[in-house]
């Protein structure tokens, strides 16, 4: 086992290199015993990446601080960012969480009945000592979900562990939707990867908290606000998760708080995906918002100027407009008529820009209705909230 050192702010992190094992599993019907070795590694405190219906997750025993710290070490993830705990059976909630009461309990049960297994994470009161404080980032709550993927469910059950599992990528990089993406980022840093093929939704889970008859969205994702409204009397958004929040974040980032510190540093995030830059390609990226003709004219002018400077250019476009562009790399993220296809292809496209050495990227935008809300949330974070209005 070797060691590499990486700088993280003012702290030097020592990264322990290890052999990363690879297992292939049938994504629809994993065979009995197929995941036994991976499950045993998890029981022993190891880190194993595995597929879910959203993206690949990097799992470790949520009860073990030593195991969870290996997640932070591998990802280079800020330690005040909480982790989602993945379970395979609702009975595990009795070991992990304190019971809700009244309307909150009724609503939480309805959400689980409707959306579990599936891409919905619910923030619940944590039972003291049930999970490592590194999972909760010191909060009195824990985020829990049950993934809708046969491989994930079998691995969790076989391990006998509730699995803390953020996305299986280096922190700040686009989330992985293929096992090959995990290898690119984490080979040599984790104990193993279960290859179960491509993830389905392509975006992370929706994270919510319940308060009486209210569902509050902390992070948009695979379950839309419209779907939640079919179950809950009221659905609201945390300020950072609301439609259009990325534009507001761009303005807020430039304005110091009253104490002179950036406003975003005021408190620890209550959910994954609320605080730090995420999903970013290596090239400088801008979103361009406005009438379709004006957007394409602006992007083509910017591409021409960047090419004249000798920069390698990229455009992230919807299928309806891709033919308008003459960048070095034009990637179709999906169709405006079927935004689910764009959600599925987003992270793979961002990684492809990196593979092709693209230095400047311009991206079209879409409606924030339905899955478009989560898609725009991730695009905004990928661009560091840099939005051009034309």
N, C-alpha and C positions, 0 to 999 in steps of 0.2 A: 504494500500500500504506500503510495507516494503522497506528497503534499504540495499544494499550490497555494500562493497567497494572493488575495484580491483586496483592493481598497474599497471600503464602503463608508463614505463620508470621512469622519476622522478616525474610523476604526479599521484596523487590519484584520481580516478574517482569514483563518487558516482552513483551507478546504482539503479534506482527506479524500484521496482518490481510491476507488475500490473497483473490483470487477462487477459489472452490471450484467446480471443474467437476463435471458429473454425466453419467455414462454409464449407459444401461440395457442389461442383458445377459440373455439367456435362461438361466434358472437351471438348466435341464436339459441344454441343448446350445448353449453360446455359439458364435456364428458365427466362422469364421476371420477374423482381423483386427479383430474387434469390440472387443478390449481393447488394441489396439496403442498408442493414445495414452496410456492409463493405465500400460501397461508401460514406455513410454519415459520418463514422468515418474519412475517408480521408479528406472530406471537412472540418471537425472540427479540423484538424491538427494532426490526429492520424497516427499510423504506421501499415500497413497491408501487410503481405506477400502474394504473389499470384504467380500462375504458368505462365511460358512463354514457348515458344518452345525450349529455351536453358536450363535455370535453373530457380529455384524459385527466384523471386526478392522481396526485402523489400521496399515497396512503401510509399512515403509521398509527400504532395503537394510541388512541386519544387519551388513555389513562396514564401513559408513561411519559414523563417529562423528557427523559433521555431520548426516547424515540421521536417525540415531537420536535425536539431541538435539531434532529437530523434533517427534518423537513426544512426548517429555517436555514440551516447551513447549506443544503443543496440548492435552494431557491435564491438565497441571498435576500430573503424577505424581511421587511421591517417587523420587529417583534411586537409592536402594538397593533398589528393587523390581526383580528381574530380569524380562526379557521372554522370551516364547516365540518361537522361530525356526520359521517355516513353510517346508516344502520340498514339492516336487512329485515327487521321485524319490529313492529310497533311496540312489542313488549319490552324492547330495550329502553324505551323512554322512561320506564319506571326506575331504571338504574341510573339514568343520566339527568333527569329533570324533576323539578318540583311541580306539583299539579297546579294548573290554572284553576280559577274559580269563576262561577257565574257565567255571564255571557261570553267572556273570553274563552272559557273551557269549551263551551258549546261550539263556538265559531272555529276554534282550533281543530276540534274533532271533525267538523264539516269539511274544512280544508284538506285534512289528511284523507278523509273518505273520498274526496273528489280528485285529488291531485297526487296522491302517493300510491304506488311508486311513480315518480315523475320529477320534473325540473322545478320543484318548489321547495325552498328552504324556509323554515319557521324558526324565529328566535324565541326561545323559551327560558324560563327561570332555571338556572343550573342547580343541581343538587350539590351541596358543598362536598368537595373532595372527589366527585364522580369523574372528573376529567382534569388533566393538567391545567394549571393556570396559564400556561403558554397557549393553550387552545382558545381560551376565553379572553386573552389579553387583559386579565385581571377584572373583567366585567362580571356582573352577577347573572349573566345570561349566557346561553350557548345556542349556536345556530345548528339546526339538525335537518337532515333530509334523508329520504329513502330513494336511491336512484332506480330508474326504470331500465336497467340493463342486466340481462341474465348473468354475464360474467361478473359484474360488480356485486350483484346480490349473492352469488355463490361464493365469491372470494371473501366477502365480509362474514358470511355465515361460517365458512370453513375455518376462518382465522379465530373466531370466537371473540373478536375485538370490535368495539366501535371504532371506526377509522376516521381520524382527522385527515382531511384530504383537500387541499387547495389544488388549483390547476397545476399540472406537471410540467412547468416551464420555469426558466430563470425569471425572477421577479422583474416585471416591466416588459417582458417579451410577449408577443402574441401567444394566446393560449393554444395548446396542442389539440388537434382533432385527429391525428394519426400517431401511431407508435413511432414512426420515423421522426416526427417533430420532437417527441420526448427524447429520443436518442441524440438528436442534434444539440439539445440544451443540457441534458443531465447524464449522459453516458459517462461512467466513471465517478459519478457523484451519488448515485443511489444503488440499492442492492439488486433491483430487478424491474423488469417491464413486462406486463402481460399485454400481448398484442391481440386485440379483439376486433381489428378492423377499424373503419372510420366511425367517429362519433356521429350521432344523429342530428340533434338540434343545431350544434355548432356554436352556440352561445351558452354561457353559464346559466345557472338556475336563477330564478327570481327569488329574492330574499324579502321576507315580510315579518312584521310583528303584529300581534293582535292586541286590541284595547277595547274591551266590551264588544260592541257590534262593528267596530272599525278594523279594517285591514290597512296597515300602512306599509307601502312599498319602500324598502330601503335600497334595493338594487333591482332594476328591471332585468328581465331575463326570459326564459323559455315559456313561462306562464304569463299571459298578457293581463293587463288591467281589466280588459273587457271580460276575460274568462273569470277573473276573481269577482267581478260584479255579479256574476250569475250565482255566486255562493254567499257573498257578504252584502249586508245592507248598505255599508259605506266602504268606499275604497279611497284612500288618500295617498299622497307621496311625501316622503322626507324631502327636504329642500334640495339635496344633492341628486335625488333620483327623479325629480319631476321632469316632464317633457320640456326641452329648452334649457335645462339646467347647465348644459355644457357652455352655452353662450354666456350665461350669467357668471359661470366659473372663470371665464377668461377675463371678465372685468374685475371680479373679486380678487383674482391672483395678483393684479397690479396694485391693489389698494391695501395698505397695511391696516391692521386692527388698531384700536385705540391705544393699546399698549406698545405699538410699534412693531409687532410681530405679524406675520401673515395670518389672515383669518383662518385658513385651513388648519393651522396648528393648534387651534383653541382646545380641542378635545380629541380623545381617542375615538376611532371609528367604531360604531355599534355593529357594523356588518362588514364582511369582505367587500372590496371594490368601492368603498365610499371615500377614501382619502387620497391614495397615492396614484401617480401616473401608472397606467396599465396598457398592455396590449400594443405597445409601440413598435413600429418598424425602425430600422436603423436610419433610414433617410428622413429628411425634414418633410413633414406632411402638413397640408392645409386642406380643410374642407371648404367647398365653394357652394354657397347657397343662393338661390334666386331662380328666375325664369330659366327654363332649360336652354334656350338659345343664348341668353346672356352668360350663363354658366359656361357653356362650351366655348364661346368666343373668348371669355376671360382666360380659361385654362389653356387654349391654344396659343394665345399671346404670351402667357407665362412660360409655356413649354418652349416656344421659339426663342425667348430671351435666355432661358436657362441653357438651351443647346448652344447658343452663341457664346456662352461663357464656358462651354466645355463640360457642362454637368450632365450626368446621365439622368433622364427624366422618366417619370411613371405617372400613369393616370389610372385611378380606380373608378370604373364606370359601370353603369347599368347596361344591360344588353340592348336596350332601346337606343342608346346614344353612343356606344363604343366606336362605331365606324367614323365618328366625327373627329377622332383624335389621332395625332401623328407623333406621339411620344415614343421614346425608345422602348418602353414597355407599357402596353395598354392591357389591363386585366379586367375581365368581366366578372363582377362579384355576384351577379344574379340578375333577376328581372324585377322591374318596378311592379309588374303585375302579380308577381309571386315573391314577396319579400322573404318568405321562408327560405328560398333558394339563396338569397343574399346572405342571410344569417348563417346558413350552412357553409358558405364559401369564404366568409370574411377573413378568418384567421389564416387560412391557407394562402389567400391572396397576399396578405401582409408579409407572410414569410417568403413568398415568391419574389416580392420586391427586393428583399434582402439577398436572396440567392442570386439575383441578377445585378446586384451592385447598384441599385437605383439610389440616387442622392437627393432628388427632389420629387415629391409625390403630391398630386392634387386629386381630391376625391369628390365625386358628386354626392349629394345628400338625398334624403327621401322623406316622405311623410312619417310622423311619429305616432301614427295609429297602429294598433295591434303590435306585432313583432317589430315594426319599424321603430318603436320607442327604444327597445333594447339595442337594436342595430345602431341607431344614432348615438346612444349612450356610449357604446364601445368605439365607434368611429371618432367621437369627440375626444375620448381619452387617448386614443391612438395618435391623434393630432395635437395632443397637449392643449386641447380646447382652442386651437387656432382656427377661426372661422372667418372667411371672407364673404361679405354680402355684396352681391352685384345686382 
